[in-house]
Amino acid sequence: MSLASRRTVFLVAAVGFAALFLWGLAGLPDFGAYDGVYGETLNRVALRQRHATNLVAAVTFDYRGFDTMGEEYILFAAVVGVAILMRAQRDEEEDAPDDDARDRLTPRTSDAVRVLGLGVFGPIVLFGIYVVAHGHLTPGGGFQGGVVLATGVVLVYLAGRYSALRGITPGASAEFAEAAGAAGYVGVGLLGLLASGTFLFNWLPFGTTGLLTSAGMIPFINLFVGLEVAGGFVLILTEFLEQTLVVREVDSGGPEGKRERDRS
């Protein structure tokens, strides 16, 4: 297809998208107006039915739990796609990663960054666990807490070296966390199916409102989502770092082969 043809196709698609977008905007209610019967109904009944003081979590992981499972598996599929695209091919052999690889200019991490990064690693991990565990009580949950946990791992790399990152989060652990989180969500749904005949039915005792043990199965779903999100983001981080730091030997068919070095 010629350049002129590609531009014509793009302009036609852009005009059509703009028309549909403006048509959709024209049908929106006025600013500040809310006519959501679904939301008003949940505000009245969700706290009494699910004993979760964070109604967003009650909607996300209970009333709309099947949709949220799909969202989790979108992230799961994206991480798997990144890993497949960036992993070594069958004709490649990996050498050990090297932060000081040739053609890669990396300034030395200052002592201030090292001390600060290692000093806040523990509090950030604890805060991430808190956000995940209290997702049904306060704003937060598995998605937010999982990202916080992954941030703590990023700080380890920023404060040290790649070998330190792989020391605390080996690739197999990140893969296991992501897989366990994705499978755990489905497992919770299957338990509801076995108990009542309905997938993701919240059959556990709802407990006392405001306590950590309240809200039935919602805390368990939060836990598995936090595992999947944290494991997924750490896995993506390590895959990108390996592309930058790992030297690969590629067999080109010649007597010496061809040595390729990924560059940042």
ChimeraX attribute file (.defattr): number of C-alpha atoms within 10 A of each C-alpha:
attribute: neighborCount
match mode: 1-to-1
recipient: residues
	/A:1	5
	/A:2	7
	/A:3	7
	/A:4	9
	/A:5	10
	/A:6	10
	/A:7	11
	/A:8	12
	/A:9	10
	/A:10	12
	/A:11	12
	/A:12	11
	/A:13	12
	/A:14	12
	/A:15	11
	/A:16	11
	/A:17	12
	/A:18	12
	/A:19	12
	/A:20	12
	/A:21	11
	/A:22	10
	/A:23	11
	/A:24	10
	/A:25	10
	/A:26	10
	/A:27	8
	/A:28	9
	/A:29	10
	/A:30	8
	/A:31	6
	/A:32	5
	/A:33	8
	/A:34	10
	/A:35	8
	/A:36	8
	/A:37	9
	/A:38	8
	/A:39	13
	/A:40	11
	/A:41	10
	/A:42	17
	/A:43	12
	/A:44	10
	/A:45	12
	/A:46	19
	/A:47	16
	/A:48	13
	/A:49	12
	/A:50	26
	/A:51	24
	/A:52	29
	/A:53	21
	/A:54	21
	/A:55	23
	/A:56	20
	/A:57	25
	/A:58	24
	/A:59	18
	/A:60	17
	/A:61	27
	/A:62	22
	/A:63	18
	/A:64	13
	/A:65	21
	/A:66	16
	/A:67	12
	/A:68	17
	/A:69	19
	/A:70	11
	/A:71	12
	/A:72	18
	/A:73	15
	/A:74	12
	/A:75	17
	/A:76	20
	/A:77	13
	/A:78	13
	/A:79	22
	/A:80	17
	/A:81	12
	/A:82	14
	/A:83	18
	/A:84	12
	/A:85	11
	/A:86	14
	/A:87	13
	/A:88	17
	/A:89	12
	/A:90	8
	/A:91	10
	/A:92	16
	/A:93	12
	/A:94	13
	/A:95	11
	/A:96	11
	/A:97	17
	/A:98	16
	/A:99	16
	/A:100	13
	/A:101	16
	/A:102	12
	/A:103	10
	/A:104	14
	/A:105	11
	/A:106	9
	/A:107	7
	/A:108	8
	/A:109	12
	/A:110	10
	/A:111	11
	/A:112	9
	/A:113	14
	/A:114	16
	/A:115	12
	/A:116	12
	/A:117	20
	/A:118	17
	/A:119	14
	/A:120	14
	/A:121	19
	/A:122	13
	/A:123	12
	/A:124	19
	/A:125	19
	/A:126	16
	/A:127	16
	/A:128	26
	/A:129	20
	/A:130	15
	/A:131	25
	/A:132	30
	/A:133	23
	/A:134	23
	/A:135	29
	/A:136	31
	/A:137	24
	/A:138	18
	/A:139	15
	/A:140	21
	/A:141	30
	/A:142	31
	/A:143	21
	/A:144	19
	/A:145	30
	/A:146	29
	/A:147	20
	/A:148	23
	/A:149	27
	/A:150	23
	/A:151	18
	/A:152	24
	/A:153	23
	/A:154	18
	/A:155	20
	/A:156	23
	/A:157	20
	/A:158	17
	/A:159	22
	/A:160	19
	/A:161	15
	/A:162	18
	/A:163	16
	/A:164	15
	/A:165	20
	/A:166	15
	/A:167	10
	/A:168	11
	/A:169	18
	/A:170	15
	/A:171	17
	/A:172	11
	/A:173	15
	/A:174	21
	/A:175	20
	/A:176	15
	/A:177	23
	/A:178	28
	/A:179	17
	/A:180	18
	/A:181	27
	/A:182	23
	/A:183	15
	/A:184	19
	/A:185	25
	/A:186	18
	/A:187	17
	/A:188	19
	/A:189	21
	/A:190	17
	/A:191	19
	/A:192	19
	/A:193	16
	/A:194	12
	/A:195	15
	/A:196	13
	/A:197	11
	/A:198	14
	/A:199	18
	/A:200	28
	/A:201	21
	/A:202	23
	/A:203	14
	/A:204	14
	/A:205	13
	/A:206	19
	/A:207	15
	/A:208	13
	/A:209	16
	/A:210	16
	/A:211	15
	/A:212	15
	/A:213	18
	/A:214	21
	/A:215	29
	/A:216	20
	/A:217	23
	/A:218	28
	/A:219	24
	/A:220	18
	/A:221	28
	/A:222	29
	/A:223	23
	/A:224	28
	/A:225	31
	/A:226	31
	/A:227	28
	/A:228	32
	/A:229	28
	/A:230	28
	/A:231	30
	/A:232	28
	/A:233	23
	/A:234	29
	/A:235	26
	/A:236	19
	/A:237	15
	/A:238	21
	/A:239	21
	/A:240	16
	/A:241	16
	/A:242	20
	/A:243	18
	/A:244	18
	/A:245	23
	/A:246	22
	/A:247	22
	/A:248	21
	/A:249	17
	/A:250	19
	/A:251	16
	/A:252	12
	/A:253	8
	/A:254	7
	/A:255	7
	/A:256	9
	/A:257	11
	/A:258	13
	/A:259	12
	/A:260	13
	/A:261	17
	/A:262	15
	/A:263	14
	/A:264	11
